[in-house]
Amino acid sequence: MGVRDQDCRDHGQEWRSSEKTHLTSVLGCSCKGIRCVKHMQDKLAVHSTVATPDECGAKLKDQHDAIERHTQSGLDLLERYMKFVKERAEIEQNYSKQLRNLCKKYTRRGSKEDQDTKLVSQQGFQDVLGQLNDYAGQREQLSESLTVSICVELSRSLTELRQERKNHLAEIKKAQQNLESSFKQLESSKRRFEKEWKEAEKANQQTEKVEQDASATKADVDKAKQHANVRIHFADECKNEYASQLQKYNKEQNNYYYADIPFVYKKLQDLEERCVRMLADGYVQFSDSEKKILPNINKCLDSIISSGRRIDEKQDTLALIEQYKSGAVPPADVEFEDFSQAVKPAAAENTAHLPKVRIKQLFLKKNKVTSPDKPMPCSQEDLSRLPPDQRRRRLQEKVEEVQKELQKELEQSEALMKMKGVYEQNSQLGDPASLQPQITQTAHNIARLRGELKKQQVQLTEAGGGTIKYYPSSSEYISVLSESSVSPTDEELYECDFDEDFDSDMPIAQCRALYDFDGSSEGSVSMSVGEQLSVMDQDQGDGWVRVQKSTGDVGYVPASYIQII
């Protein structure tokens, strides 16, 4: 903006002719000594360096407030979008949590019999719950993806953009302050020049009066001229200072509007464009994050559809029949009782319908029940009350379970023996003696499982039909007839020795413990070195002997850990 000197008297006031040459040399113009500030400004403008204006700065250099508001609104929009994505991620997280709780609530629980149900419809529902749980995991993954790829990145970028914008606005403010300070200096130099010019003009007028005064002496005239020259000299200095400040201000003003402001506004433009680009990328990531999990979600939904299509209602009904069929024979027809005839003795009629059981089972002793703290190796589950088919099925499942455990122990024993052989060949790899406790424990487990398997197989054979069962305590074979056999005679039904039945739990020998045994396995009993025990059953080839302690506890111990006395 140019400075106009309103006190130039429209460029028409002249100095004294003796000062015209001096003023002309100072101004360097063709005004013949006329004091023309307008001409001086034109001269200074020629020497000013004008920068090529930037398009954005040139068009918006007077819209600082609008640019400041717009850049702030862009950052606010970025922050709002970040909060939106954060809340969306929280919704997905809560949705996933609720789905998991729902699946946990309806997942089958209860007795083992209910869990072992083979109905396809029930298993299908469990498959649906499993797939829905996987679906919840995908929603949870989406929540994490939105949080990490969008919220975290936008939060970091937003902080950087705010600081960058703050720095750019600080640069503009600093440039404005410098320009205002320069303008104040220009105004100050202008006022001094105006004051000194008026004083110099008064001095010239006073000199003219003295020269025209006839009564004035030569000394008075010389004194007036000297005073006028001093004032003119001061006015020239103020004028030069004012011209210098004017040139400086115009240069700073041009730099401000054509260099500084456009440069800073270009930075703000880049900042705004980056902010918009981040928003656009955020919109794309918002969609891509969900598209990435769609294949897995579709896979879960397809699995649910497949579970529904695999259900066969006829298969379910057949499985239910197979599970609950008892094999029991329906009761015979009720006979007509003719009270007009003599009534036959009831004992004679019921003799043929006596249950096919051994007399030993009618006279079981109470001391056969072992201590609750020392359970027998065989399962304590009571299967005698189940119908024949169900009992046979449960026993078959038990045999399979024991066989699996025995196979694992055999594989572990084989691996330990191979490792021991390697250690014996190369002692640097390890100490063979360090494997002995594991080998011993594995051998004990194998012996125990073999005994358990043998007992379960015997019970399964009994449940399946007529066979021969061996009882170690009596060393006799007793015939057990199946339901399909012919009704036994009285002699066959009561084939048993009462003395042997009642003496079946009597000790057959005494023994002494050679080693300590902790009895931690199921059905075993602990013993100490030197402890005397009663042998209740001999070793049947499985490596275990059934003994009774002096406290009354009954259980199994390794046969190699005792000595018969």
GUSE-985354 format. One record per residue (C-alpha): x, y, z. Coordinates in pm, whole numbers, plus 50000, padded with zeros to 5 digits. Layout:
<sites>
> X | Y | Z
> X | Y | Z $
...
</sites>
This chain:
<sites>
> X | Y | Z
> 50000 | 50000 | 50000 $
> 50144 | 50343 | 49906 $
> 50193 | 50640 | 50137 $
> 50058 | 50976 | 50021 $
> 50190 | 51299 | 50166 $
> 49891 | 51525 | 50193 $
> 50115 | 51814 | 50303 $
> 50296 | 51851 | 49972 $
> 50049 | 52125 | 49876 $
> 49966 | 51935 | 49556 $
> 50332 | 51921 | 49452 $
> 50340 | 52297 | 49389 $
> 50529 | 52459 | 49672 $
> 50884 | 52561 | 49588 $
> 51192 | 52609 | 49794 $
> 51408 | 52905 | 49770 $
> 51603 | 52912 | 49446 $
> 51931 | 52871 | 49634 $
> 51810 | 52529 | 49763 $
> 51662 | 52395 | 49436 $
> 51984 | 52238 | 49311 $
> 52047 | 52072 | 49648 $
> 51700 | 51917 | 49665 $
> 51722 | 51802 | 49302 $
> 52047 | 51621 | 49369 $
> 51894 | 51452 | 49675 $
> 51573 | 51338 | 49503 $
> 51736 | 51273 | 49165 $
> 51424 | 51383 | 48982 $
> 51316 | 51646 | 48729 $
> 51094 | 51836 | 48971 $
> 51346 | 52124 | 48988 $
> 51374 | 52100 | 49361 $
> 50999 | 52054 | 49421 $
> 50946 | 51835 | 49734 $
> 50737 | 51556 | 49575 $
> 50681 | 51243 | 49787 $
> 50467 | 51082 | 49513 $
> 50759 | 51094 | 49272 $
> 50986 | 50953 | 49541 $
> 50747 | 50657 | 49589 $
> 50745 | 50583 | 49216 $
> 51123 | 50587 | 49217 $
> 51139 | 50348 | 49512 $
> 50884 | 50113 | 49355 $
> 51112 | 50073 | 49052 $
> 51391 | 49944 | 49276 $
> 51162 | 49708 | 49474 $
> 51192 | 49332 | 49409 $
> 50850 | 49184 | 49331 $
> 50815 | 48802 | 49358 $
> 50601 | 48604 | 49120 $
> 50276 | 48542 | 49307 $
> 50161 | 48187 | 49376 $
> 49817 | 48114 | 49237 $
> 49664 | 48010 | 49571 $
> 49834 | 48286 | 49769 $
> 49750 | 48551 | 49508 $
> 49384 | 48459 | 49506 $
> 49337 | 48403 | 49880 $
> 49595 | 48638 | 50032 $
> 49320 | 48850 | 50184 $
> 49119 | 48550 | 50314 $
> 49332 | 48450 | 50609 $
> 49039 | 48398 | 50847 $
> 48852 | 48184 | 50596 $
> 49159 | 47965 | 50536 $
> 49214 | 47927 | 50909 $
> 48853 | 47819 | 50966 $
> 48856 | 47578 | 50673 $
> 49174 | 47399 | 50776 $
> 49037 | 47366 | 51130 $
> 48710 | 47220 | 51000 $
> 48906 | 46965 | 50792 $
> 49092 | 46845 | 51100 $
> 48767 | 46834 | 51296 $
> 48612 | 46616 | 51027 $
> 48910 | 46380 | 51044 $
> 48869 | 46357 | 51420 $
> 48494 | 46290 | 51389 $
> 48557 | 46008 | 51143 $
> 48817 | 45858 | 51375 $
> 48565 | 45861 | 51664 $
> 48302 | 45708 | 51435 $
> 48531 | 45417 | 51342 $
> 48625 | 45371 | 51708 $
> 48261 | 45343 | 51812 $
> 48196 | 45103 | 51523 $
> 48485 | 44887 | 51645 $
> 48339 | 44888 | 51997 $
> 48002 | 44779 | 51856 $
> 48169 | 44489 | 51673 $
> 48359 | 44395 | 51990 $
> 48042 | 44394 | 52201 $
> 47855 | 44203 | 51930 $
> 48128 | 43939 | 51925 $
> 48122 | 43911 | 52302 $
> 47744 | 43870 | 52309 $
> 47759 | 43601 | 52038 $
> 48022 | 43408 | 52234 $
> 47813 | 43427 | 52551 $
> 47509 | 43308 | 52355 $
> 47700 | 43009 | 52217 $
> 47837 | 42928 | 52562 $
> 47486 | 42945 | 52708 $
> 47335 | 42695 | 52463 $
> 47633 | 42460 | 52429 $
> 47533 | 42114 | 52553 $
> 47598 | 42051 | 52919 $
> 47481 | 41791 | 53165 $
> 47546 | 41425 | 53221 $
> 47790 | 41226 | 53012 $
> 47502 | 41020 | 52877 $
> 47340 | 41334 | 52737 $
> 47669 | 41447 | 52585 $
> 47723 | 41109 | 52419 $
> 47387 | 41122 | 52243 $
> 47438 | 41028 | 51878 $
> 47135 | 41210 | 51739 $
> 47233 | 41400 | 51424 $
> 46988 | 41682 | 51498 $
> 47144 | 41749 | 51837 $
> 47495 | 41727 | 51697 $
> 47390 | 41962 | 51417 $
> 47281 | 42221 | 51670 $
> 47620 | 42193 | 51839 $
> 47785 | 42243 | 51498 $
> 47573 | 42555 | 51445 $
> 47689 | 42690 | 51781 $
> 48050 | 42611 | 51691 $
> 48027 | 42790 | 51358 $
> 47853 | 43084 | 51522 $
> 48138 | 43103 | 51770 $
> 48382 | 43117 | 51475 $
> 48163 | 43386 | 51322 $
> 48196 | 43585 | 51646 $
> 48573 | 43548 | 51615 $
> 48559 | 43706 | 51268 $
> 48362 | 44003 | 51404 $
> 48620 | 44040 | 51676 $
> 48895 | 44034 | 51414 $
> 48711 | 44309 | 51224 $
> 48703 | 44520 | 51540 $
> 49078 | 44480 | 51588 $
> 49144 | 44561 | 51222 $
> 48939 | 44882 | 51237 $
> 49113 | 44988 | 51556 $
> 49467 | 44921 | 51436 $
> 49452 | 45016 | 51068 $
> 49228 | 45324 | 51098 $
> 49191 | 45460 | 51451 $
> 49554 | 45429 | 51557 $
> 49691 | 45564 | 51229 $
> 49444 | 45853 | 51211 $
> 49511 | 45947 | 51572 $
> 49884 | 45969 | 51508 $
> 49839 | 46159 | 51181 $
> 49586 | 46395 | 51337 $
> 49830 | 46495 | 51608 $
> 50100 | 46565 | 51349 $
> 49865 | 46769 | 51127 $
> 49745 | 46981 | 51419 $
> 50102 | 47065 | 51515 $
> 50194 | 47141 | 51155 $
> 49894 | 47371 | 51112 $
> 49982 | 47547 | 51435 $
> 50336 | 47611 | 51308 $
> 50212 | 47751 | 50975 $
> 49968 | 47988 | 51144 $
> 50249 | 48100 | 51375 $
> 50460 | 48186 | 51068 $
> 50177 | 48400 | 50927 $
> 50130 | 48576 | 51258 $
> 50501 | 48647 | 51284 $
> 50509 | 48791 | 50930 $
> 50208 | 49013 | 51015 $
> 50379 | 49140 | 51329 $
> 50697 | 49221 | 51136 $
> 50499 | 49411 | 50872 $
> 50306 | 49606 | 51136 $
> 50631 | 49695 | 51316 $
> 50782 | 49818 | 50988 $
> 50472 | 50028 | 50920 $
> 50495 | 50188 | 51264 $
> 50856 | 50285 | 51195 $
> 50750 | 50428 | 50860 $
> 50479 | 50640 | 51024 $
> 50725 | 50762 | 51286 $
> 50982 | 50868 | 51025 $
> 50705 | 51035 | 50825 $
> 50592 | 51244 | 51121 $
> 50949 | 51357 | 51195 $
> 51000 | 51451 | 50831 $
> 50677 | 51650 | 50831 $
> 50775 | 51834 | 51148 $
> 51124 | 51918 | 51029 $
> 50991 | 52032 | 50692 $
> 50751 | 52276 | 50860 $
> 51033 | 52408 | 51079 $
> 51256 | 52453 | 50772 $
> 50975 | 52638 | 50593 $
> 50929 | 52875 | 50888 $
> 51302 | 52940 | 50894 $
> 51301 | 53032 | 50522 $
> 51006 | 53263 | 50570 $
> 51182 | 53429 | 50863 $
> 51496 | 53472 | 50652 $
> 51295 | 53642 | 50375 $
> 51141 | 53883 | 50627 $
> 51483 | 53970 | 50768 $
> 51622 | 54035 | 50419 $
> 51326 | 54262 | 50336 $
> 51355 | 54446 | 50666 $
> 51557 | 54764 | 50604 $
> 51645 | 54798 | 50969 $
> 51800 | 54451 | 50983 $
> 52175 | 54436 | 50998 $
> 52394 | 54207 | 50797 $
> 52458 | 54001 | 51108 $
> 52086 | 53946 | 51154 $
> 52054 | 53836 | 50791 $
> 52348 | 53594 | 50821 $
> 52207 | 53456 | 51144 $
> 51866 | 53395 | 50984 $
> 52022 | 53225 | 50684 $
> 52237 | 53006 | 50907 $
> 51931 | 52901 | 51108 $
> 51740 | 52824 | 50785 $
> 52028 | 52612 | 50654 $
> 52034 | 52410 | 50977 $
> 51663 | 52343 | 50959 $
> 51693 | 52248 | 50591 $
> 51974 | 52005 | 50680 $
> 51759 | 51841 | 50950 $
> 51471 | 51819 | 50704 $
> 51696 | 51651 | 50448 $
> 51807 | 51389 | 50703 $
> 51449 | 51318 | 50805 $
> 51351 | 51297 | 50441 $
> 51628 | 51045 | 50368 $
> 51526 | 50837 | 50671 $
> 51164 | 50852 | 50565 $
> 51259 | 50741 | 50211 $
> 51465 | 50454 | 50348 $
> 51181 | 50337 | 50576 $
> 50936 | 50370 | 50291 $
> 51154 | 50157 | 50065 $
> 51199 | 49899 | 50341 $
> 50827 | 49882 | 50417 $
> 50728 | 49849 | 50053 $
> 50977 | 49568 | 50009 $
> 50852 | 49385 | 50319 $
> 50494 | 49441 | 50213 $
> 50563 | 49294 | 49868 $
> 50742 | 48998 | 50024 $
> 50454 | 48949 | 50264 $
> 50181 | 48942 | 49999 $
> 50373 | 48784 | 49713 $
> 50622 | 48553 | 49885 $
> 50563 | 48480 | 50256 $
> 50186 | 48447 | 50259 $
> 50164 | 48243 | 49934 $
> 50440 | 48013 | 50058 $
> 50266 | 47946 | 50390 $
> 49928 | 47913 | 50223 $
> 50080 | 47657 | 49986 $
> 50187 | 47455 | 50291 $
> 49837 | 47482 | 50434 $
> 49699 | 47371 | 50100 $
> 49923 | 47063 | 50106 $
> 49814 | 46997 | 50463 $
> 49447 | 47018 | 50367 $
> 49500 | 46787 | 50070 $
> 49676 | 46530 | 50289 $
> 49391 | 46551 | 50537 $
> 49137 | 46487 | 50261 $
> 49351 | 46201 | 50128 $
> 49360 | 46040 | 50473 $
> 48983 | 46061 | 50493 $
> 48949 | 45899 | 50151 $
> 49190 | 45620 | 50245 $
> 49002 | 45574 | 50571 $
> 48676 | 45525 | 50383 $
> 48842 | 45263 | 50163 $
> 49000 | 45080 | 50459 $
> 48666 | 45084 | 50638 $
> 48517 | 44880 | 50356 $
> 48823 | 44665 | 50282 $
> 48850 | 44555 | 50647 $
> 48505 | 44402 | 50630 $
> 48553 | 44257 | 50282 $
> 48860 | 44067 | 50402 $
> 48658 | 43869 | 50657 $
> 48364 | 43803 | 50425 $
> 48514 | 43476 | 50285 $
> 48555 | 43336 | 50636 $
> 48207 | 43454 | 50735 $
> 48061 | 43292 | 50422 $
> 48247 | 42974 | 50510 $
> 48087 | 42972 | 50857 $
> 47743 | 43031 | 50709 $
> 47797 | 42759 | 50447 $
> 47899 | 42518 | 50723 $
> 47576 | 42596 | 50909 $
> 47380 | 42526 | 50590 $
> 47567 | 42198 | 50543 $
> 47492 | 42098 | 50903 $
> 47122 | 42147 | 50837 $
> 47129 | 41952 | 50514 $
> 47316 | 41659 | 50672 $
> 47038 | 41594 | 50923 $
> 46838 | 41279 | 50846 $
> 46526 | 41238 | 51057 $
> 46511 | 40860 | 50994 $
> 46870 | 40821 | 51108 $
> 46785 | 41001 | 51432 $
> 46491 | 40776 | 51509 $
> 46698 | 40462 | 51435 $
> 46979 | 40590 | 51661 $
> 46727 | 40653 | 51938 $
> 46596 | 40298 | 51905 $
> 46947 | 40155 | 51910 $
> 47036 | 40357 | 52219 $
> 46739 | 40268 | 52435 $
> 46646 | 39917 | 52325 $
> 46674 | 39682 | 52625 $
> 46634 | 39340 | 52471 $
> 46406 | 39238 | 52755 $
> 46138 | 38982 | 52672 $
> 45782 | 39106 | 52729 $
> 45603 | 38935 | 53019 $
> 45396 | 38627 | 52945 $
> 45020 | 38635 | 52928 $
> 44838 | 38634 | 53258 $
> 44686 | 38292 | 53311 $
> 44328 | 38241 | 53412 $
> 44297 | 38140 | 53775 $
> 44010 | 37902 | 53823 $
> 43918 | 37925 | 54188 $
> 43675 | 37638 | 54143 $
> 43975 | 37409 | 54110 $
> 44222 | 37331 | 54380 $
> 44495 | 37594 | 54392 $
> 44841 | 37459 | 54316 $
> 45130 | 37548 | 54548 $
> 45293 | 37870 | 54440 $
> 45640 | 37738 | 54506 $
> 45600 | 37469 | 54246 $
> 45487 | 37716 | 53984 $
> 45767 | 37969 | 54041 $
> 46051 | 37725 | 54052 $
> 46097 | 37732 | 53678 $
> 46108 | 38111 | 53674 $
> 46389 | 38162 | 53923 $
> 46655 | 38401 | 53797 $
> 46962 | 38244 | 53650 $
> 47213 | 38365 | 53909 $
> 47479 | 38202 | 54118 $
> 47408 | 38128 | 54484 $
> 47726 | 38321 | 54567 $
> 47554 | 38644 | 54463 $
> 47279 | 38582 | 54719 $
> 47522 | 38567 | 55008 $
> 47766 | 38853 | 54938 $
> 47946 | 38969 | 55249 $
> 47957 | 39332 | 55354 $
> 48332 | 39323 | 55395 $
> 48367 | 39292 | 55018 $
> 48315 | 39670 | 54993 $
> 48654 | 39829 | 55002 $
> 48748 | 40153 | 55167 $
> 48611 | 40460 | 54981 $
> 48958 | 40610 | 54983 $
> 49104 | 40311 | 54797 $
> 48885 | 40231 | 54494 $
> 48931 | 39914 | 54296 $
> 49103 | 39930 | 53957 $
> 48780 | 39845 | 53779 $
> 48518 | 40111 | 53721 $
> 48276 | 40170 | 54007 $
> 47989 | 40252 | 53774 $
> 47695 | 40023 | 53847 $
> 47582 | 39866 | 53519 $
> 47386 | 39579 | 53667 $
> 47063 | 39775 | 53661 $
> 47086 | 39851 | 53290 $
> 46904 | 39636 | 53035 $
> 47122 | 39372 | 52863 $
> 47176 | 39561 | 52537 $
> 47258 | 39889 | 52710 $
> 47487 | 39715 | 52959 $
> 47672 | 39541 | 52677 $
> 47711 | 39870 | 52492 $
> 47850 | 40050 | 52799 $
> 48093 | 39765 | 52866 $
> 48211 | 39779 | 52504 $
> 48280 | 40152 | 52540 $
> 48479 | 40087 | 52857 $
> 48686 | 39818 | 52685 $
> 48764 | 40058 | 52399 $
> 48870 | 40330 | 52641 $
> 49104 | 40096 | 52829 $
> 49249 | 39971 | 52501 $
> 49327 | 40327 | 52392 $
> 49499 | 40404 | 52722 $
> 49693 | 40078 | 52705 $
> 49808 | 40156 | 52349 $
> 49936 | 40498 | 52462 $
> 50129 | 40343 | 52749 $
> 50281 | 40078 | 52519 $
> 50394 | 40345 | 52273 $
> 50542 | 40549 | 52555 $
> 50724 | 40243 | 52693 $
> 50866 | 40165 | 52350 $
> 50986 | 40524 | 52310 $
> 51151 | 40519 | 52655 $
> 51332 | 40194 | 52577 $
> 51460 | 40333 | 52247 $
> 51577 | 40649 | 52424 $
> 51749 | 40439 | 52690 $
> 51929 | 40242 | 52419 $
> 52049 | 40566 | 52259 $
> 52176 | 40694 | 52596 $
> 52360 | 40364 | 52656 $
> 52533 | 40392 | 52318 $
> 52624 | 40759 | 52366 $
> 52642 | 40872 | 52729 $
> 52692 | 41234 | 52624 $
> 52328 | 41256 | 52520 $
> 52197 | 41162 | 52865 $
> 52206 | 40930 | 53162 $
> 52019 | 40600 | 53105 $
> 51950 | 40573 | 53478 $
> 51748 | 40897 | 53467 $
> 51484 | 40717 | 53256 $
> 51441 | 40426 | 53497 $
> 51167 | 40590 | 53711 $
> 50964 | 40666 | 53401 $
> 51015 | 40315 | 53266 $
> 50908 | 40163 | 53598 $
> 50599 | 40381 | 53621 $
> 50505 | 40300 | 53263 $
> 50543 | 39929 | 53333 $
> 50315 | 39964 | 53634 $
> 50058 | 40147 | 53424 $
> 50072 | 39880 | 53152 $
> 50023 | 39602 | 53407 $
> 49734 | 39784 | 53568 $
> 49563 | 39854 | 53235 $
> 49606 | 39494 | 53121 $
> 49440 | 39375 | 53438 $
> 49162 | 39627 | 53394 $
> 49117 | 39524 | 53030 $
> 49098 | 39160 | 53126 $
> 48826 | 39228 | 53385 $
> 48625 | 39442 | 53146 $
> 48649 | 39180 | 52871 $
> 48529 | 38910 | 53110 $
> 48229 | 39123 | 53206 $
> 48159 | 39198 | 52842 $
> 48173 | 38827 | 52757 $
> 47931 | 38753 | 53038 $
> 47691 | 39017 | 52911 $
> 47710 | 38881 | 52558 $
> 47603 | 38514 | 52624 $
> 47707 | 38180 | 52775 $
> 48080 | 38155 | 52852 $
> 48324 | 38036 | 53113 $
> 48438 | 38286 | 53377 $
> 48736 | 38228 | 53602 $
> 48725 | 38333 | 53968 $
> 49073 | 38357 | 54120 $
> 48962 | 38318 | 54484 $
> 48805 | 37973 | 54437 $
> 49013 | 37857 | 54140 $
> 48702 | 37702 | 53991 $
> 48509 | 37748 | 53671 $
> 48139 | 37821 | 53711 $
> 47900 | 37801 | 53421 $
> 47708 | 38119 | 53339 $
> 47418 | 38057 | 53107 $
> 47274 | 38310 | 52868 $
> 46908 | 38400 | 52855 $
> 46868 | 38210 | 52530 $
> 46969 | 37877 | 52689 $
> 46734 | 37614 | 52829 $
> 46613 | 37662 | 53185 $
> 46855 | 37494 | 53424 $
> 46773 | 37211 | 53657 $
> 46781 | 37251 | 54030 $
> 47118 | 37077 | 54042 $
> 47269 | 37314 | 53782 $
> 47110 | 37622 | 53939 $
> 47256 | 37554 | 54283 $
> 47595 | 37431 | 54163 $
> 47814 | 37588 | 54425 $
> 47992 | 37518 | 54751 $
> 47863 | 37732 | 55036 $
> 48188 | 37706 | 55229 $
> 48387 | 37836 | 54933 $
> 48138 | 38119 | 54874 $
> 48157 | 38240 | 55229 $
> 48534 | 38198 | 55244 $
> 48597 | 38378 | 54911 $
> 48739 | 38689 | 55084 $
> 48951 | 38502 | 55334 $
> 49331 | 38554 | 55305 $
> 49507 | 38283 | 55113 $
> 49858 | 38377 | 55228 $
> 50069 | 38633 | 55410 $
> 50333 | 38854 | 55246 $
> 50588 | 39121 | 55332 $
> 50653 | 39442 | 55134 $
> 51000 | 39457 | 54977 $
> 50971 | 39820 | 54855 $
> 50767 | 40129 | 54923 $
> 50461 | 40175 | 54701 $
> 50256 | 40499 | 54701 $
> 49934 | 40346 | 54568 $
> 49844 | 40661 | 54374 $
> 49688 | 40473 | 54080 $
> 49322 | 40384 | 54075 $
> 49238 | 40067 | 54276 $
> 49584 | 40031 | 54427 $
> 49685 | 40052 | 54794 $
> 49999 | 40200 | 54947 $
> 50251 | 40002 | 55152 $
> 50584 | 40053 | 55326 $
> 50900 | 39843 | 55331 $
> 50865 | 39555 | 55577 $
> 50490 | 39594 | 55620 $
> 50303 | 39262 | 55652 $
> 49998 | 39218 | 55432 $
> 49733 | 38952 | 55366 $
> 49712 | 38810 | 55013 $
> 49348 | 38802 | 54902 $
> 49394 | 38706 | 54532 $
> 49694 | 38560 | 54353 $
> 49867 | 38712 | 54050 $
> 49667 | 38616 | 53740 $
> 49940 | 38711 | 53493 $
> 49884 | 39086 | 53494 $
> 50159 | 39156 | 53749 $
> 49924 | 39267 | 54030 $
> 49821 | 39100 | 54356 $
> 49515 | 39192 | 54562 $
> 49611 | 39237 | 54927 $
> 49456 | 39360 | 55251 $
> 49632 | 39580 | 55503 $
> 49602 | 39550 | 55878 $
> 49380 | 39862 | 55871 $
> 49130 | 39679 | 55651 $
> 49213 | 39866 | 55328 $
> 49204 | 39638 | 55025 $
> 49372 | 39707 | 54695 $
> 49629 | 39597 | 54437 $
> 50008 | 39611 | 54463 $
> 50278 | 39501 | 54215 $
> 50360 | 39130 | 54251 $
> 50732 | 39206 | 54229 $
> 50711 | 39438 | 54531 $
> 50608 | 39165 | 54783 $
> 50743 | 38836 | 54914 $
> 50521 | 38548 | 55031 $
> 50607 | 38439 | 55386 $
</sites>
